[in-house]
Amino acid sequence: MTTENSSPKKNECPAQGLLKLLSGKWKPQIFLLAEAGPLRFNGLLRDIKGANKQSISTALRELEEFGLLDKNIIKLKPLHIEYTLSEKGKSLIPVFKQLEFFVD
C-alpha cells in the first residue's frame, strides 16, 4: 500500500495564499484604510458603507490572526482599541501598489 506525501501547499501558487488571506468581505478596504493610519472599530463602521459589526469584527480578527494587523489597547479613559498595520502588513503595501497599475 502506498500513500502520497505530497502536501497541497507544495503545488499551490504563492499568490494564491495571499489572495485567500485577503479574500472576504471588507478585508481589502480595511487594509487600505490601515495604510493611512490607525483604525478604530466605530470609525470602520462609519467609513465602510454597508458593513455591519459582525463582518468588521470577523475581518479584523482574521487580519490580526494572519499577522497583518496589530491590535493596540489604549488604556486611557475611555479604554479603546486601535488597529495598525504590522511589519508584515506594511511589507504588502508595494504589492498592492503594483496591483493598482493593472486596475487603472
C-alpha positions in Angstrom: 0.0 0.0 0.0 1.4 3.4 -0.9 0.5 6.8 0.5 1.2 10.1 -1.0 3.3 12.6 1.0 2.6 15.5 -1.3 1.3 18.5 0.6 -1.3 20.7 -1.0 0.9 23.7 -0.2 3.7 22.3 -2.4 1.6 22.6 -5.5 -0.1 25.9 -4.5 0.8 29.1 -6.3 2.5 31.6 -3.8 0.0 34.3 -4.7 -2.9 32.0 -4.0 -2.2 32.1 -0.3 -2.1 35.9 -0.2 -5.3 36.1 -2.2 -7.0 33.7 0.1 -5.7 35.6 3.1 -7.2 38.9 1.8 -10.4 37.5 0.4 -13.6 38.0 2.2 -15.8 40.9 2.9 -14.2 44.2 3.8 -10.6 42.9 4.3 -9.2 44.8 1.3 -10.9 48.0 2.4 -9.7 47.6 6.0 -6.2 47.0 4.7 -6.3 50.2 2.5 -7.7 52.3 5.4 -5.0 50.9 7.8 -2.3 52.1 5.3 -3.4 55.6 6.1 -3.1 55.3 9.8 -4.5 53.7 13.0 -8.1 52.3 12.8 -10.8 52.2 15.4 -13.8 49.9 15.2 -16.5 52.5 15.1 -14.6 54.5 12.6 -14.6 51.5 10.3 -18.3 51.1 10.7 -18.7 54.7 9.5 -16.1 54.6 6.7 -17.2 51.3 5.1 -20.7 51.7 3.8 -22.9 48.6 4.1 -20.6 47.0 6.8 -22.0 45.6 10.0 -20.4 44.9 13.4 -20.1 41.2 12.9 -18.4 41.3 9.5 -16.0 44.1 10.6 -15.2 42.2 13.7 -14.5 38.9 11.8 -12.3 40.7 9.2 -10.3 42.4 11.9 -9.8 39.2 13.9 -8.7 37.3 10.8 -6.3 40.1 9.7 -4.8 40.1 13.2 -4.5 36.3 13.2 -2.7 36.4 9.9 -0.3 38.9 11.3 -1.2 41.8 9.0 -2.7 44.0 11.7 -1.5 44.7 15.2 -4.2 45.3 17.9 -3.2 48.0 20.4 -5.2 48.5 23.6 -5.1 52.2 24.6 -5.5 52.2 28.4 -6.8 55.7 28.7 -10.3 56.5 29.8 -12.3 55.6 28.0 -10.5 52.4 27.1 -10.3 51.9 23.3 -8.6 49.7 20.7 -6.6 50.8 17.7 -5.5 48.6 14.8 -2.4 49.4 12.8 -0.5 47.6 10.0 2.1 45.2 11.4 5.5 45.0 9.8 4.2 42.0 7.8 1.3 44.1 6.6 3.5 47.0 5.7 5.6 44.7 3.6 2.5 44.1 1.4 2.0 47.7 0.5 4.3 47.6 -2.6 2.3 44.5 -3.8 -0.9 46.5 -3.6 0.7 49.5 -5.3 1.7 47.2 -8.2 -1.8 45.8 -8.4 -3.1 49.4 -8.9 -1.3 49.5 -12.3 -3.4 46.6 -13.5 -6.7 48.2 -12.4 -6.1 51.6 -14.0 
